[in-house]
């Protein structure tokens, strides 16, 4: 649960700050005109919240507590300010809808998922899922036989985005040591799992598979390179299709990677591209350094 209080104070430079609390965390912001925002994220199962009619007094007490906990940090936001609106409460629980593609609907943005405000930018995730929607809709309407492919494409990317943000949030929460043993922080520094945000990749873990991709505004199936860190697969890089290139590199392991890439792509790429592409593949764990 996230609570928002708007306040008005004297004009001053824009500023923002974040503060951890025993039972949650607070984000504070001030605009140049003196308008201030204080957002407090709590867990209702840990912190008992008052009924609506008592929320203003409760929030006033919380703001006083914030000012006492970190006077220097909160002074620009809470000093000499007065509430300009009633407190507002919004749900901020991470949620992923189970089925985001149906015969007559497509979930995007907040209708598909919501992430903890500490773990990611809601606008980014909304736009990210919305940008893929036209290709999915186009495929569903024009090519019914590809419906399973379009559904897989949309759902798998939403799932991947959700868990990426969830693990980012988990790692942020784990950086808090002052209140690490408190229930609010305990619950969040271990969720959703113990999987690392980024995984180390070795060449033996890299393989080629067929996955749905966007091509010319439609969902098609193509060969992609799949790794533990990129489970959805990588199709191309700057117009260079990666799966056939990796297959060719593996077929000629005794030749320098730069030479194999140059022979495969010819004059379609700049002279220094084979070296850069080989370096990138090594950095991704696709090739060994030698």
Beta strands, then each sheet from edge to edge (+ up, - down):
strand 1: 2-8
strand 2: 15-21
strand 3: 24-30
strand 4: 35-42
strand 5: 82-83
strand 6: 88-90
strand 7: 95-96
strand 8: 113-114
strand 9: 207-215
strand 10: 218-226
strand 11: 236-237
strand 12: 240-241
sheet 1: 2+ 3- 4+ 1- 5+
sheet 2: 2+ 3- 4+ 1- 6+
sheet 3: 7+ 8-
sheet 4: 9+ 10-
sheet 5: 11+ 12-
end
